[in-house]
């Protein structure tokens, strides 16, 4: 049905724009729910800390430079119950190896002192031990995901995926940094001297 022409000498009011739904931000409790538009400055992350070769990596780098592993995960979300997702990406251990952590790779005890702190675009962060991902210890296949449920994460940013976790609290969306470093030896508390006898 055609719209009637306005009377001569009048103007047609502009058509109001159709509202566009904004992307729902990822929560710290689990993986990013949708691809969404790219977040400025969040599609690349830094790998830094006690490493010989700090890196800046994009999802494309992760996909092109390392073997892609597949993980089907189910985790309990506190608000929506069980969530099922399929992820692809390189192993965190293999990516960090390229940055050359400054431990003695031949000494297991030296490697076991190291920690990894992963931070996401929403400020959420988590800490892992090197022992969790080391083949001589936990050997957990933790991923830096490049795709979720068959969709590329190139615009959303890589995600930390811990397939063995029962809940999704350690899933980090839109990774901005991975820090690697040794845990300092806790200082020994000062010894208390016994009070003099009376």
Order of alpha helices (4+ residues) and beta strands (2+ residues): beta-beta-alpha-beta-beta-alpha-alpha-beta-beta-alpha-beta-beta-beta-beta
